[in-house]
Amino acid sequence: MSMDLPKPIADYVEANARLDIDGMLKPFQHDAVFIDNGKHFEGQAAIRHLLEEEVIPVKAIFTPDTAREEDGDIVVEGPANGEFPGSPLRFTYRFTLVDGTIKTLETTI
């Protein structure tokens, strides 16, 4: 990846490219919140379940092409490719980082 993203975000994106659930979870805080198009998943166990059910089966890989800071968050945009209807779809990922970890990730189409 050629973008200069904060380490926890870069780690998440790189693990997603390998469809590595453990790698995707590693940069999240234990009590992190993942908001997927309005649905809330709190804690690593719930986030793992989301990834196992929604990301891995369809091989959804997010490839960021823009990033900016907005209201203290890092907003990353780009296409997600995979085996799902409409692929590729353009997503916006809004990361809230705390102490070098992901506290909140909100994804929207």
N, C-alpha and C positions, 0 to 999 in steps of 0.2 A: 504494500500500500504506500502510495507516495505522499499522502496528506500527513501533515504534522498535527496529529491528534494527541490529547492528553493520554498518558499511559493506560489508565483503566479502560478508556474507550477504544484505543488501538488494540489492546489485549482482547477485548470483547469481539471486535470486528474480525480480528485475525483468527480467533477460535471459531467464530461463526463460519468463516470461509472454509474451515476444516470440518464443520458440523460436529464440533467437539463440545458436548454439553458441559463437562467439567470445566473446560477452559472458559466457556462463556459465563459460567457461574462465578468463577474465581474472583473477578474484579468487583462483585456485588457485596455490599454489607450484608451481614446475617439477616437483618430485618428490612432489607431493601424492598421497595415497591416497584413493580413493573406494571404499567398501565398500557394495555394493548387495545387500541381503538375503543377506549372507554371502560374496558373490563380490568378490574384491579386484582393483582396477584401480589400478596404480601409474604415476604420471607423466602428464603432460598428453596425450601421444599415446594412451595407453590409455583415459584418461577421455574424450577426444574420440570414440574408437571406441564406447565405451559410449553416449554421448549420441546419436551418429549411428544406432546400431542399436536402442536401447531407448526413447529419449525422443522424438526428432523424428518417426519414422514414425507413432507413435500419438498425437502432439500432446499429450503428457503435461505438464500445467501444474499445478505445486504452488502452493497458496494457503495460506500459514500463517495460523493463527488463534490460536495460543498460542506463547509463548516463555518460557524460563526458563534460568537458569544452573545447571549441575549438575556438580560435580566439576571445575570449571574449563572445561567445555565449554558451548556454547550449544545447547540442545535446542529445536527448533522443530517444532511439530506442525500438521497440517492436511490437508485433502483434496487429492488429485491427480485432476484431471479429464482425460479424453482419450478416444481411440478404442481402448479396451482393455477386456477382459472385467471386469465388476464395477465399472466406473467410475461414480461416484467411489470411490476407495479412500483410507482415512485412513493417512497416513504420519507417521513420526517421523524427523526429520533431526537428527543429532548432529554439530555442527561443532566442530572444534578449530582455533582461530585462533592464528597465530604471526606476530608483526611485521606485523599488519594484513592478513594473507592467510589463505586456507583451507589448512591443513596436512592435515586429514583431514575427510572427510564420510562418515558412515555412515547409510544409509537402511534403515528397516525398516517393514514393514506392521503 
